[in-house]
Amino acid sequence: MGAIFVTFLVPQAFALYNNPGSSLSETALSRVFLMSCLCAVMCWAGYQISPNQQWLRKLNITIDNQKLFKIGILFLIISYFFNFLLSNTRIEKANNSNWTGAATIYVFFAQIIYISLAIFLIELIKRPSTKNFIFTSLAAILPVLTILAGRRQPTMTFVIIIGLSFWFVKKYIPSRVIIILLLIFGLYLMPLLGTLRGNTWSLAAEGDWQT
């Protein structure tokens, strides 16, 4: 999590420093950098403290995989339903350009598809089958479309789900070299994802590679 936070922070920190805009004062910019650095330090500090084993044992409960799979299906249906509502809703924006109104509610429920994806992917890794593959694919469609639209946070969420799923089931931990390479790759990937927004794919389909 700390590495992912840094990949988000560094490119945007340079961009904000080089082009703060007229509405952002130097004091506000300093506070943003200070808070960001404190968050990064706390991510590092959190890994230096061993977790309480008694608390972890209390969280180690037996899970009914069949019920969990049904919950994943329910979340999948809810997510597609609210994504449909969102696609047919007029987006309202506040003065700060943030979304407001019903769209924010629809987005909240549409995002629970990531929970479904985690449930189905873990089940697929544990017990590969046609059924598990189909449900995992259905849960991955909307996140992949969001990634192709150039959204940074959903991209990292998607990567985390895949990584943690393999860790929970296979106990696979990548080497430090791979982590460092992924961190460097992420530093370049995050700014590039922003360029996918807008009409990038439409221009690419038309063969317009210069615009």
N, C-alpha and C positions, 0 to 999 in steps of 0.2 A: 504493500500500500504506500509506503514511503517513497519507493522508487517511482511509482506511478504518479504520485503527487508532484515529484520533482520534474517529471517529464511534462506535466501540465504547467508547472510554475515557470521554469526557465525560459522557454520561448516567449511566453506572454509577458514575462517581466521585462525582457529586452525590448519587445514591441511597445510596451507601455512606457518604458523609459525614453525610447527614441521618439515616440509620438504620443505624448500624454493628452493632447487635445486642449482646447481652451477652457473647458469646464473643470478640469482636474488640477488642483493646486499642488504645489511642491510638498506642502505639509501632508496632504491627503495621500500623495504618492509614497511618501516616506512611511506613513502608517500602514499602507497596503504591503509594502515590502517587509516591514517589521513583523506584521502578523503572519505573512507567508513564511518567513524564516522561522518564526516560533512554531508554526504548525509542522514544518519539516523537522525541526529539532525534536518535537514531541513524538513524531512518528519513529525517529531513531531511538529515543529514550524508551518508548514502549517495548521495543525488542530487547532492551537490555535488562528488563525486569522479568524474572521467571513467574509464570502464572501460578496462582494458588491451586494446588492439586486437589484439595477438598472441594473447591468450587467446581472444578472440571469434572470430578466424579459425580457431583449432583446433576450435571448436565448430560451425563452419559446414560440416556434412557433408551429403552427398547422402542423401536419404531416399526409400525405396521406398514410394510412397503406397498401393499395393495391399497390401503387407505390413502397413503401419500401419493400414489400414482393417480388415484381418482381426484384428489385435490388439484394435482397438476392439470388434469383435463378440465376441471372446473375453472381454474385460473386462465387456461388457454382460451376457453369459450368467452369468458368475461373480457379478456384482453382484446380479442377480435371484435367483440360487440362494441366496446367503447372506442376502438380504433375506427370502426365504421361510423360511429356517431361523430367522432372528431373530424373525419373527412367530409362530413356534410354540415359542419358548423362554421359559422362566420367567426373568425378569430377577432376578439376584441383586445386592444392593447391600452395599457395605462400610459401616463405621461413619460415614464422611464423606458417605454418600449417593451416592457414585460407583458406577457399574456395575462389576461384577467377574465373573469366570468366563467361560463360553463366549460370552456375549453381546458382550463386548468384541472378541473375535476376529471374530465375525460382522459387527459394525459396521465393522471395519477393511476387510474385503473387500467389504462392500456399498458402501463409499464410493468404490471405484475406478470407479464409474459416472461420476464427474465427469471422469475421464480419457477415457472413451468419448465423453462429451458434447463435450468439446473437440475430439477427433479428428473426429467426425462433423460438428460445426458448421463447422469450418474447411473441410472437404471440401465442405459444402453451399454455403458462400459462394464457394468457388473454382469449383465446377461444380454449379450447381443442377440437381437431377434428382429424380424421384420416389423412387428408392432412397435417396438421401442424405437426403431430407426424412423418410422413414419411420424410418430409423435414428436421425436426430437427435431425432425426436419420442419414440421409444422410450427414448432415453437421458435425455430431459428429464422423463419422467413422475415418476420417484421424487424427483428434486430439487424439482420443483414441489409435490408432495405434502408434502415436508418443509418447504418454505417456508410452505405453508398451515397447517402445524401450529405455526407461530410460531417456527421456529428461526432465530436471527440469523446464525450463522456460515455455514450452508449458503446463506442468502440472499446474503451478500456474495460467497461463492465462485461462485455462479451468475452474479452481475453481472460479476465479474472475468473469467470464462470468455467471456462474450459480448463484453465490451469488448476483451480481448486478441485474440480471434478476428478481430474486424473490424480491429484494428490490424495483426496479422500479415499479413492478406490484402489489405486495402484501404489500409493505412497511415493510417487515419482517426484523428486526434487531436482530441478535443473542445476547444473554446476554454476559456480560464480562467474565463470567466463561467459556463459550463455546469458546470465542475468545482466552483466555489464554491457554485452553487445546489444541486448534487447533494450536496455536503458538508453544507449546511444541512438539506436534505431528509433526509439520513441520520441527522442528530442527532435528528430527531423520529421517524423511522421505526423506529430500533432499539428504543426503549422500547415503541412500539406493537405491534411483532411479538410481544413477550412476552405481550401480552393475548390473543393468538390461541391460546395453549396451554390445555389443559384441555378443557372442554366448550363452548367458545365457539360452534363451528359447529353443535353439536346444539341449543343454545339459539336460535341464529339461525334454524335450520330450523323450530323450533317457534313462531317469532314472538315469542320472549321477548327483547326488546331492553333490558329494565331490569336483569335479573340480570347 
